[in-house]
């Protein structure tokens, strides 16, 4: 019967009588409902005419082992921060930093920065397993702390960081840059908060990366130093799940990891996926180190946000269908289908964090949110089923 039905659809529509018959069939048979729209609007968002930041702080840097430090520093400067000094245990890393920030003072030791009472915040992109112990020392010195992700790589570190943060009441901010440092992700947050897609049901985050083994330091291949794939780049996705779903509590449903293509490093894993859930939303996360060299950027990072009244897709770093540049966002709901070029969208994290340091507020990110995103990533990493590949 099904074969005869397909033959009827295939052959009879060529005739006038066939067209008449087709008109009598349900519209949904062809994917065309009664409420479909053919309009597709393209919006190029313009830069805001923003006033200069109201607040200012003095900050320093300790640890520059990952290039994320440059984006972190620039966000603080744009937000009103004044870069004072830099300390790197590896002097060979300094020239690249001082070339971009020629007026920075090179400190002789970590203590020189921690003992400087004029410094209000320390930023770090040290080797991952060193970030939490440094953050503890920073908070105990009376300063706030901004660290690259993963900001914590073990549960022992996690417990101690939470304990010291509660005692000192200092800020421990982890830079989940796939949301905080991406214009499309910022715009998506605005749309979700405005109710553009109704109640968020699920997030689906895909975080592929290019590995380029020759460019990676030794610590990169050691999960005890780097945290592991779910703890590291998985923390980005956990942050986004919590933020877009508005979840204040959540748990890991499952997680798994595997080493498919790097037998030279048996402890390393180049693939991982996991699922998370809160009382009202779910999230699926897939991350990997398989970006091929044919792609024009390091990874085709994408995020899908499903709501009861529509959905959002972000193509954060490239659109392989042909649109130039990055920061692409697509919104489809009951009223419209719209493409947004988000390149000029203002990213408020740096300015908000500066203001939080001054006013002791939590506008950039609540401390509970920061810790919960990391706790999910740590839990997924610890419980992950190791695939036999």
N, C-alpha and C positions, 0 to 999 in steps of 0.2 A: 504493500500500500504506500509506504513512504517513497519507494522508487518511482511509482506511478505519479505521485504528487509532485516530485521534483521534475519529472519529465513534462508534466503539464505546465508548471511554472516556466520551464526553460523554453519550450517550443511555442506555446499558444500566445504569449504576449506580443509576438511579432505581428499578429493580425489585428484588425480593428475589433473583431469580436473578442479577441484575447484581451485587448486593452479594456474593453467594457467589463469583461469578467474580473480583471484585476481591480477595477474600481470598486467592485463589490466585496473584495476581500478586506479583512481588518487591516487598518493602517499599521499596527504594531508588527505585522508580519514582516515588513520591510524596514523596521526601525524608525518609522515616522509616526509619532503620536500626534494627538490633536493639538498639543501645546508646544510643539517644537518651534524654534526660531532659527532663521538663517543668518541673523545679524551677528557679527563678531567685531567688537570694537577694540582698537589698539590705542593705548594710552601711554604717552611718554611723560612720566612724572618729572616735574621741574624741581630744581633745588629751592629750598626755603631761604628766604631772606632773614636769617637768624641774627639776633643780637650776640655780642660777645658773651662768653660765659660769665656768670655773676660771681663765681667763687674761684679761688686759686689755692693750690697746695704746693709744697715742695716735696719732690719724691726722688728716690734713687733706685738703682738697679743692682741686683746681685744675681749673677748667673745668666749666661747668654748662650746656653748650649743648643737652643732651638731658635730658628729664625722667626718664630711667632713673637719673639720679644719686640721686634720692630713695629708690628701692628699694635701691640700693647702700649708701647711708649707713645706712638703717634696718637692713639686714642686719648691718652691722658693729657698730652700737650694740647690737642684740639679742645679738650674739655676744661682747660684752665690750669693744667699742671705745669710746674716748672721743673725740668730735669736738672738735678744738681750733680750727682756723682754716679759712678759705675765701678763695680768690683767684679772681676772675673778671675777665678782660680787658674784658668787657662789663658795665659797672656797672648797666645796665638790667635785667640778669637777677638781680641780688642780692636785691631785695625779696622775691621769692617764696621764695627759699631761707632768708633770715634770719627770715621769718615762721614757717616750720616749725621752724627751729632757732635760737631767739632768743639763746641763750647763746654762739653761735659768734663767734669773733673774725674781723673782716674784715681780711685782710692787705693791705698796700699793694703788694706785688709777689710774683711767683713766687719770687724769690730769698729773700724773708723766710721762706717755708715750707721751701725746700730747705736753707737754712742753719741751720734750727732742729734741733739734734741730738736733741731730745727726741721729735721726730716719727718714728715707725717705718714708717708707710705713707702713701702718697698715693693717693687715689681720683680718677678723672676721667671725665667724660662730655663732653669737649671736642669740637670739630668732628673728625670721624673722621680726616682726614689729619694732624691735629695730635697725635693720641694716642700714636703710636709715638715721635716725637721727644721728647715730654714724658716718656714712660716711660724713654727712654734717659737723660735728664737726672736723673730721679728715681733710677734704679738707680746712676748714677755718684755721686750724693750720699750713697749708703749706705742708701737706703730701699727698701722693697718697693712694688710698684705694682699697683693694681687698676683696670682700665679697662673701660668699656662696650665691647660689640662694635659694629662691627668694631674690634678693637684694633690692627690693622695693615692697611694698604690697598694696599701695593705690595710686590713682591718685594725691592726695594732696602731698604725699611724692614724687611722680614722678616729679611734677612740680618744687618743691623746690630743689630736687637733680639736675635737669637739670640747674636751675638758678644758683646755687652755683658752679657747675662744669664749667659753661661758665665763671663766674666771676673769679674764682680762677685758671682756666686752669689746674687743677689737674686731675689725672687719676681716674676714677670710674670704676673699672673692676669687673664684675659679673662672677663668675666661673660656667659656664654651663658645668659641668664636664662630662656629657654623650658624649660630643664631645671633649672638651679640655683635659679631663683626661682619654680618652680611646684610646688605640693603633689602634684598627680596625677603629675607626672613623677618626683618623689622616690619616691612609692609604687611606681610602675612599676619603678624601679630595684631596690627591695627585693624585689619579686615575681620579677623576672628572676634576681637573685642567689640566691634561694631555690630556683630550679629549677622554678617554677610552670608554665612553658610549655616546659620542656625546653631544648634548644640553640637559640639564636636564629639564624634563617635569613635574615631580611630585616627592615629597617625601611622604613616608608613615611611620610614626613613631609609635611604640607600646612601651609603658613604664609601664609594670606591676610591682608592688611592693608588698612585704610581710608586713603585718601591725603589727603583734605581739603586741596586745594591752597592755600587761603587761609591755612592755619596753618603752612605749611612755609617755612623760611628759604631764602635763595638757594642756600646750599651743598648743600641736599638734592637739587637737580636736577642737580648736577655730579658725575659719577662719579669724577672725579679727586680730589674733596674728600670724597665720601661713600663711595667704594669700589665702587659698583655693586651691583646687586640680589643677585647670588650671593655676592659678598664680604661684604655686609652681613647681611641676614637669612638668607642661605644658611648662614652660619657656625653659626647655632643648630642647624640640621639636621645639619650635619657632626659637630658635637659629640655630638648624640644618637645618631647612627649608631655612632660609635666607642664610646660608653659602653655602650649596650645590647647591642652585639654583642661587646664585649670585645676590639676590634681594636686592635692596636699598630702596625699598618702598613696603608695603604690607598692607593687611587689613584682618579682620576676616569675613569669610562668614557665619558661624553659630557656636554656641557652646551650650552644654547642660551638666548638672551635675545631679547626683542623689546619694542618700544614700540607698543602697540596703541591707546592712548587719550590720549596726551599729546603731540600734534604741536607744541605750543608749545615743548617742550623736546626737541629732536631727539637730543641725546646721552643722554638718560635712557631707561631701560628699566623698564617696569612689570610685566613677566612674565619668569620664568626657571624652567627646570627642569634637573635634572642627575641622573646616576646615579653611585654610588660602589661600590667593592667592596674587600674584603679577601680574604686567602686562604681564609676560611671563611664569609663573609657578603656580602650585597649590600644596597644602599640606594637608594631612589628619593626624590627631593626635588622638590616643586613649590611655588613661592612667587610671590605676585602682590600687586598693589595694587588689587584690584577688589572689595573688600568693599562691598556696597551699603548705602545708608543705612537700608534696612529692617531690618537686623540690629541688635540691641540692644547690641552691643559692637563693638570695632574689628576683630575677626577671628575666624573659626571655626577656630582652630588645632587640628589633630588629628594624632595620631601612632599608627601601627599597628605593633605588634611581632609578627612571625610566628615561632613556635617549632615545634619538632618535635612538641610535645605540647599545643599550644594557641596562643592569641593574646591580645594585650592591645590595647585601643583606648582612647585618651585623648581626651576632648573637653575641652580645657583651659580654655576661656574662656566657653563657652556650650553648652547642649544644645538644639538647635532642636526636638527631639522633645517638649520640655515640662518637663523637670526644671529647677528653679530654680537660679540661681547658676552657679558655675563649678566646676572641679576634679573632673570626672567621669571615672571609670575603669571599664572593663568587662574582666573576665577570663573567658575560656572555655578550659577544658582538659578532660582526660579524665574528671574527677571532678565538675566544677561549672561553673555559669554564674553569675557574681557581679557585681553592681554595687557600686562603692565610692564613697561621697561622701568625697573627700579633703580637704575644706576645712580641717580641723583638723590635718592632717599637718605635723609639724615639718620645717622646711627647715634643714639643718645647715650650709650653705655659709659663712655669716658667722662662726659660731663656729669652724668648722674652719679658716678662713683666719686668724683671730686666733691660734689655737693654732699654726698653721704658722709665722706670723711669730715667735712666741716660741720655738718649739722647732726651727725650721729643718727642718720635715717637709713632706710632700706629701699630706695627708689630704683637703684640699678638692678638689684636682685636680693630677695630676702635670704637671710642666712639659712633658714630651714630648707628653702628650695635648693640652694647651692649644695648643701650636705646630702639631701635626698637624691639628687641626680647622681652624685658620686656613689652613694650607698647602693643604688640600683646597679651601677656599672661594676662595682666591686663584688656584689653578690652574684651577678651573672658570670663574671670571670671565675670566681671561686667554685661555683657549682657546675660549670660548663662540662658537658659530655665531650670527651676528646674523640673525634672521628678517627677511625683506623684507615688512613689513606696512604 
